[in-house]
Amino acid sequence: FGDGSTFVLTSSSFKDGEALPERYTASGDGVSPPVAWSGLPEGTQSLILIMDETLHGTELEAGGDEAGEPDDIRTFWIVYDIPADLKGIPEDLAKGWGTDLASPSGESFTARQGLNSRGVKALLSDPDTDPAVEGGAGYMAPDPASGSGIHLYYLRLYAVMGAIGSSFENPSEATRDAILDEAEAAGGLAPLSLP
């Protein structure tokens, strides 16, 4: 993955352009995939990981994944304030707002998870709701509508000067000037739910 620079994002579960394994989808276990990185640029103080999908034409008309968003980008996962000394994130990271994140295998680290599209939708529907209660913070497993075609999910890792702190805003927008570099994984062509 990556753009040819030394900053590289990988997953032990799939290769760039391969199908996202069913385990990480709503029709499987719905757990977050493991990711790893290397070659951080000098000056990196924290990292931001975002998994999203850009919808086009017929995907928007078909409704795509159930959570929906008013625009053409669906966000499945945001993890930010990831310590620069961390080398990756384990599979099946616990959902929620917390800063002490852990996996079932016992691996833990301090970072924050942001709102996914389900959380944004819940918050827009009722500003008094806690979007994390409905699975709106942390990983949201892709669940494309039947017949909506092939979906392409992107994992993007940003190396950042500084930390974001607690914010509902999109971390990549909030820190545009602080981003040192980006590594990207065309995270699995996912021919899920095809007729």
VOLO-230692 format. One record per residue: residue in three letters; x, y, z of N, C-alpha, C, O in turn. Coordinates in steps of 0.05 Angstrom, whole numbers. Layout:
# residues N
FIVO   residu    neast   nnorth      nup   caeast   canorth     caup    ceast   cnorth      cup    oeast   onorth      oup
FIVO      ALA        X        Y        Z        X         Y        Z        X        Y        Z        X        Y        Z
...
END
This chain:
# residues 195
FIVO   residu    neast   nnorth      nup   caeast   canorth     caup    ceast   cnorth      cup    oeast   onorth      oup
FIVO      PHE       17      -24        0        0         0        0       18       25        0       42       23       -2
FIVO      GLY        6       48        2       21        73        2       26       82      -27       18       69      -46
FIVO      ASP       40      105      -29       44       117      -56       72      114      -66       80      129      -83
FIVO      GLY       87       94      -56      114        90      -65      134      103      -45      158       97      -47
FIVO      SER      125      119      -27      142       130       -6      148      109       14      138       86       11
FIVO      THR      164      115       34      170        95       54      147       92       75      148       73       91
FIVO      PHE      128      110       75      105       109       94       85       89       81       73       95       61
FIVO      VAL       81       66       94       65        45       82       45       34      102       51       31      126
FIVO      LEU       21       29       92       -1        17      108       -7      -11       97       -9      -14       73
FIVO      THR       -9      -31      115      -15       -58      107      -35      -71      125      -41      -61      147
FIVO      SER      -46      -94      116      -63      -111      133      -54     -139      129      -48     -147      106
FIVO      SER      -53     -155      150      -46      -183      148      -69     -199      138      -67     -223      132
FIVO      SER      -93     -187      135     -117      -201      128     -125     -199       98     -140     -216       88
FIVO      PHE     -115     -179       85     -120      -176       56      -99     -158       44      -86     -142       57
FIVO      LYS      -95     -161       18      -76      -145        3      -91     -123      -12     -115     -125      -17
FIVO      ASP      -77     -102      -19      -88       -80      -34     -103      -90      -58      -92     -104      -75
FIVO      GLY     -129      -83      -61     -145       -90      -84     -159     -117      -81     -176     -123      -98
FIVO      GLU     -152     -133      -61     -166      -158      -57     -193     -154      -43     -198     -132      -32
FIVO      ALA     -209     -174      -43     -235      -172      -29     -231     -169        1     -214     -182       13
FIVO      LEU     -247     -152       13     -247      -149       42     -258     -175       53     -281     -182       46
FIVO      PRO     -244     -190       69     -254      -215       79     -281     -212       94     -285     -192      107
FIVO      GLU     -298     -232       90     -325      -231      102     -325     -226      132     -343     -215      143
FIVO      ARG     -304     -235      145     -302      -232      175     -305     -202      183     -315     -197      204
FIVO      TYR     -297     -184      165     -297      -155      172     -322     -141      162     -323     -116      162
FIVO      THR     -342     -156      153     -367      -145      142     -390     -152      160     -387     -168      178
FIVO      ALA     -413     -139      155     -437      -145      171     -447     -173      166     -461     -184      184
FIVO      SER     -441     -186      144     -449      -213      139     -430     -233      152     -436     -257      152
FIVO      GLY     -408     -224      163     -389      -240      178     -390     -233      207     -412     -230      219
FIVO      ASP     -367     -231      220     -366      -225      248     -368     -195      254     -373     -187      276
FIVO      GLY     -364     -179      233     -367      -150      237     -345     -137      254     -349     -116      265
FIVO      VAL     -322     -150      255     -300      -139      271     -281     -122      254     -280     -125      230
FIVO      SER     -266     -105      267     -247       -88      252     -223     -104      243     -214     -122      257
FIVO      PRO     -212      -97      219     -189      -112      210     -163     -103      224     -161      -81      234
FIVO      PRO     -143     -121      224     -117      -112      235     -103      -95      214     -105     -100      190
FIVO      VAL      -89      -75      223      -73       -58      205      -45      -53      217      -42      -53      242
FIVO      ALA      -26      -49      200        1       -44      209       13      -23      191        4      -19      168
FIVO      TRP       34       -9      200       47        11      184       77       12      190       86        2      210
FIVO      SER       91       25      172      119        29      175      127       54      160      112       65      144
FIVO      GLY      152       64      166      163        86      151      150      113      158      147      130      140
FIVO      LEU      144      117      184      132       143      191      151      166      185      175      164      189
FIVO      PRO      140      188      174      157       211      169      167      224      195      155      222      216
FIVO      GLU      191      236      193      203       249      216      184      271      226      172      285      210
FIVO      GLY      181      273      252      164       294      264      136      284      270      120      299      281
FIVO      THR      130      259      263      103       248      269      100      245      299      116      234      313
FIVO      GLN       78      257      309       72       256      338       47      239      343       44      228      365
FIVO      SER       30      236      323        7       218      326       -3      210      299        6      221      278
FIVO      LEU      -22      191      298      -33       181      273      -63      181      273      -76      181      294
FIVO      ILE      -75      183      249     -104       181      246     -109      159      225      -97      159      204
FIVO      LEU     -127      141      232     -135       120      213     -164      124      206     -181      127      224
FIVO      ILE     -170      125      180     -198       128      171     -204      107      150     -188      103      132
FIVO      MET     -227       93      153     -236        75      133     -262       86      122     -281       92      137
FIVO      ASP     -263       91       96     -287       102       84     -292       90       56     -276       74       46
FIVO      GLU     -313       99       44     -321        91       17     -334      115        4     -350      129       16
FIVO      THR     -326      120      -21     -339       141      -36     -359      128      -54     -353      110      -70
FIVO      LEU     -384      137      -52     -406       127      -68     -410      143      -93     -406      167      -93
FIVO      HIS     -417      130     -115     -421       143     -141     -447      134     -153     -455      111     -151
FIVO      GLY     -461      152     -166     -485       147     -182     -504      125     -172     -519      131     -153
FIVO      THR     -503      101     -184     -522        81     -178     -520       71     -149     -540       63     -137
FIVO      GLU     -496       73     -137     -493        65     -109     -509       84      -91     -522       76      -72
FIVO      LEU     -509      110      -98     -524       129      -82     -554      124      -86     -569      126      -66
FIVO      GLU     -562      118     -110     -591       113     -116     -600       87     -102     -622       86      -92
FIVO      ALA     -582       67     -101     -589        41      -88     -589       42      -58     -599       25      -44
FIVO      GLY     -577       63      -47     -577        66      -18     -551       56       -5     -546       63       18
FIVO      GLY     -535       40      -19     -510        31       -8     -514       18       20     -534        4       24
FIVO      ASP     -495       22       37     -497        11       64     -520       23       80     -528       46       74
FIVO      GLU     -530        9       99     -554        17      113     -552       43      128     -572       57      132
FIVO      ALA     -528       51      137     -526        75      154     -532      100      139     -546      118      149
FIVO      GLY     -523      102      115     -528       125       98     -516      151      108     -511      154      132
FIVO      GLU     -511      169       90     -501       196       96     -513      215       76     -520      206       54
FIVO      PRO     -515      240       82     -527       259       63     -509      265       40     -519      276       20
FIVO      ASP     -483      258       41     -466       264       19     -456      238        6     -469      217       10
FIVO      ASP     -434      238       -8     -425       215      -23     -402      200      -10     -389      183      -23
FIVO      ILE     -396      205       16     -375       190       30     -387      177       54     -401      190       70
FIVO      ARG     -382      152       57     -391       137       81     -366      130       97     -347      119       87
FIVO      THR     -367      136      123     -345       131      141     -351      107      158     -371      106      172
FIVO      PHE     -332       88      158     -336        63      173     -319       62      199     -326       48      218
FIVO      TRP     -297       78      200     -280        76      223     -261      100      224     -249      107      204
FIVO      ILE     -259      112      247     -239       133      252     -226      126      279     -239      123      299
FIVO      VAL     -199      125      278     -184       122      303     -163      145      301     -149      147      282
FIVO      TYR     -162      161      322     -143       183      322     -128      186      348     -135      173      368
FIVO      ASP     -109      203      348      -90       206      371      -76      179      376      -71      172      399
FIVO      ILE      -71      165      355      -56       139      357      -27      147      363      -15      163      348
FIVO      PRO      -14      135      383       13       142      389       32      135      366       29      115      353
FIVO      ALA       51      153      361       70       149      339       88      125      343       99      115      323
FIVO      ASP       91      115      367      109        92      371       94       66      367      106       44      368
FIVO      LEU       68       67      362       53        42      357       59       33      328       62       50      310
FIVO      LYS       59        7      323       65        -4      297       41      -14      282       42      -22      259
FIVO      GLY       17      -14      296       -7       -24      283      -30      -25      303      -27      -19      327
FIVO      ILE      -53      -34      293      -77       -37      309      -86      -66      306      -88      -75      283
FIVO      PRO      -91      -80      328     -100      -108      326     -128     -111      315     -144      -92      315
FIVO      GLU     -134     -135      307     -161      -141      298     -181     -139      321     -174     -143      344
FIVO      ASP     -206     -133      314     -229      -133      332     -225     -113      355     -228     -120      379
FIVO      LEU     -218      -88      348     -215       -67      368     -243      -61      380     -263      -59      365
FIVO      ALA     -244      -58      406     -269       -53      420     -282      -27      409     -267       -8      403
FIVO      LYS     -308      -26      407     -323        -2      398     -326       18      421     -324       10      444
FIVO      GLY     -331       43      414     -337        63      435     -318       86      434     -299       87      419
FIVO      TRP     -324      105      452     -309       130      454     -283      128      468     -265      144      463
FIVO      GLY     -280      109      486     -258       108      505     -230      114      494     -226      112      470
FIVO      THR     -212      122      511     -185       128      503     -167      104      508     -145      103      497
FIVO      ASP     -175       85      525     -160        61      529     -173       39      512     -192       27      520
FIVO      LEU     -161       34      489     -173        15      470     -160      -12      472     -136      -14      478
FIVO      ALA     -176      -33      468     -165       -60      472     -178      -79      452     -200      -74      441
FIVO      SER     -165     -101      447     -175      -123      430     -180     -147      448     -170     -148      471
FIVO      PRO     -195     -167      439     -200      -191      455     -174     -206      462     -173     -220      482
FIVO      SER     -153     -202      446     -128      -216      452     -113     -202      475      -92     -212      483
FIVO      GLY     -123     -179      485     -110      -166      507      -92     -143      499      -81     -129      516
FIVO      GLU      -87     -140      473      -70      -117      464      -85      -91      470     -109      -89      464
FIVO      SER      -72      -72      481      -85       -47      487      -66      -23      482      -42      -26      482
FIVO      PHE      -78        0      478      -63        25      474      -82       48      479     -106       44      481
FIVO      THR      -71       72      481      -87        95      486      -90      111      459      -71      118      447
FIVO      ALA     -115      115      451     -123       130      427     -153      136      430     -165      129      450
FIVO      ARG     -164      148      409     -193       154      410     -205      144      384     -192      143      363
FIVO      GLN     -231      137      386     -246       129      362     -267      151      357     -280      161      376
FIVO      GLY     -271      158      332     -291       178      325     -317      166      315     -321      142      316
FIVO      LEU     -335      184      307     -361       175      297     -359      163      270     -345      173      252
FIVO      ASN     -373      140      266     -376       129      239     -402      141      228     -415      157      241
FIVO      SER     -409      133      204     -434       144      191     -459      139      208     -477      156      208
FIVO      ARG     -460      116      221     -484       110      237     -486      130      260     -507      139      267
FIVO      GLY     -463      137      273     -462       156      294     -470      184      285     -484      198      299
FIVO      VAL     -460      192      262     -467       218      251     -496      220      246     -509      240      253
FIVO      LYS     -508      199      234     -536       198      228     -553      200      254     -572      215      256
FIVO      ALA     -544      185      275     -559       186      301     -557      213      313     -577      223      324
FIVO      LEU     -534      226      312     -531       252      324     -547      273      309     -558      291      322
FIVO      LEU     -548      271      283     -564       290      267     -594      286      272     -609      306      272
FIVO      SER     -602      261      277     -630       256      282     -639      265      309     -661      276      313
FIVO      ASP     -621      262      329     -628       270      357     -602      280      370     -586      263      380
FIVO      PRO     -598      306      372     -573       317      384     -569      309      413     -546      311      423
FIVO      ASP     -590      300      427     -587       291      455     -579      262      458     -575      253      480
FIVO      THR     -577      248      436     -570       219      437     -540      215      441     -524      233      435
FIVO      ASP     -533      192      451     -505       184      452     -500      165      429     -509      142      431
FIVO      PRO     -488      175      407     -485       158      384     -469      132      388     -473      113      373
FIVO      ALA     -453      132      409     -437       107      414     -455       84      423     -448       61      419
FIVO      VAL     -478       90      435     -496        70      445     -506       52      422     -510       28      425
FIVO      GLU     -510       64      399     -521        49      376     -498       40      357     -504       35      333
FIVO      GLY     -474       37      367     -452        29      350     -441       51      332     -429       45      311
FIVO      GLY     -446       76      340     -438        98      324     -409      108      328     -400      126      314
FIVO      ALA     -395       97      347     -367       103      352     -351       78      350     -358       57      362
FIVO      GLY     -330       79      334     -314        55      329     -320       43      302     -332       57      285
FIVO      TYR     -313       18      298     -315         6      272     -344       -1      265     -359      -13      282
FIVO      MET     -353        6      241     -379        -1      231     -374      -20      207     -363      -12      187
FIVO      ALA     -383      -44      209     -378       -64      188     -393      -57      163     -417      -52      165
FIVO      PRO     -380      -58      140     -394       -53      115     -417      -73      110     -414      -97      116
FIVO      ASP     -439      -63      100     -463       -79       95     -477      -68       70     -499      -57       73
FIVO      PRO     -465      -72       47     -477       -60       22     -504      -73       16     -508      -97       20
FIVO      ALA     -521      -57        5     -548       -66       -4     -545      -86      -26     -528      -84      -43
FIVO      SER     -562     -106      -26     -563      -126      -47     -566     -113      -74     -583      -96      -78
FIVO      GLY     -550     -122      -93     -551      -111     -120     -538      -84     -124     -541      -72     -145
FIVO      SER     -524      -74     -104     -512       -47     -106     -485      -48     -120     -472      -27     -122
FIVO      GLY     -476      -71     -128     -451       -73     -143     -427      -77     -125     -429      -83     -101
FIVO      ILE     -403      -73     -136     -378       -76     -122     -372      -50     -107     -375      -28     -118
FIVO      HIS     -363      -53      -82     -356       -30      -66     -326      -30      -60     -315      -51      -56
FIVO      LEU     -314       -7      -60     -286        -4      -55     -282       12      -29     -291       35      -27
FIVO      TYR     -270       -1       -9     -266        11       17     -236       20       19     -218        5       13
FIVO      TYR     -232       44       29     -205        55       32     -197       57       61     -213       67       77
FIVO      LEU     -174       48       67     -162        54       93     -141       75       88     -124       72       70
FIVO      ARG     -142       97      103     -122       118      100     -110      123      128     -123      125      148
FIVO      LEU      -84      125      128      -69       131      152      -54      157      148      -39      161      129
FIVO      TYR      -59      176      167      -46       202      166      -26      205      188      -32      199      212
FIVO      ALA       -2      213      181       19       220      201       15      250      208       15      266      190
FIVO      VAL       13      256      233        6       283      242       26      294      262       36      280      279
FIVO      MET       30      321      259       46       335      280       26      343      302       10      361      297
FIVO      GLY       27      330      325        9       338      347      -13      317      350      -13      296      337
FIVO      ALA      -31      324      368      -54       307      374      -80      322      369      -80      347      369
FIVO      ILE     -102      308      365     -127       320      358     -143      327      384     -155      348      385
FIVO      GLY     -143      309      403     -160       313      427     -188      304      421     -193      293      400
FIVO      SER     -206      308      440     -234       299      436     -249      319      419     -252      343      427
FIVO      SER     -259      310      396     -273       328      378     -292      311      361     -285      289      353
FIVO      PHE     -316      321      355     -334       307      337     -328      312      308     -338      299      290
FIVO      GLU     -310      331      303     -304       338      276     -288      316      263     -275      300      276
FIVO      ASN     -288      316      236     -272       297      221     -242      304      226     -233      326      219
FIVO      PRO     -227      286      239     -200       292      245     -183      300      221     -165      317      224
FIVO      SER     -188      289      197     -172       297      174     -177      326      166     -159      339      157
FIVO      GLU     -201      336      170     -208       364      165     -195      382      186     -184      403      179
FIVO      ALA     -197      373      211     -187       390      233     -157      394      233     -147      413      245
FIVO      THR     -142      376      220     -113       376      221     -100      379      194      -77      371      191
FIVO      ARG     -114      388      174     -103       389      147      -75      400      146      -58      390      132
FIVO      ASP      -70      422      160      -44       435      160      -23      419      175        1      424      172
FIVO      ALA      -31      401      193      -13       386      210       -6      359      198       11      345      210
FIVO      ILE      -18      352      176      -12       325      164       15      326      150       20      342      132
FIVO      LEU       32      307      157       58       304      145       58      287      121       72      292      101
FIVO      ASP       42      265      122       42       246       99       17      229      102        4      228      124
FIVO      GLU       10      214       81      -13       196       81       -5      170       68        9      170       47
FIVO      ALA      -14      148       79      -11       122       67      -39      111       63      -56      115       80
FIVO      GLU      -43       98       40      -71        89       33      -71       60       25      -52       51       12
FIVO      ALA      -92       47       32      -97        19       23     -124       19        9     -144       27       21
FIVO      ALA     -124       11      -16     -150         8      -30     -162      -17      -18     -161      -39      -30
FIVO      GLY     -173      -14        5     -180       -35       24     -202      -53       14     -225      -52       23
FIVO      GLY     -195      -69       -4     -211       -91      -12     -234      -84      -31     -253      -71      -22
FIVO      LEU     -232      -93      -55     -256       -93      -72     -275     -113      -58     -267     -136      -53
FIVO      ALA     -299     -104      -52     -317      -122      -36     -342     -128      -52     -361     -113      -50
FIVO      PRO     -342     -149      -68     -366      -157      -82     -386     -170      -64     -393     -194      -67
FIVO      LEU     -396     -155      -44     -414      -166      -25     -443     -163      -33     -450     -143      -46
FIVO      SER     -459     -181      -25     -488      -179      -29     -496     -176      -59     -515     -161      -65
FIVO      LEU     -481     -188      -76     -488      -186     -105     -512     -205     -110     -514     -226      -98
FIVO      PRO     -529     -198     -129     -552      -215     -135     -543     -242     -147     -560     -259     -153
END
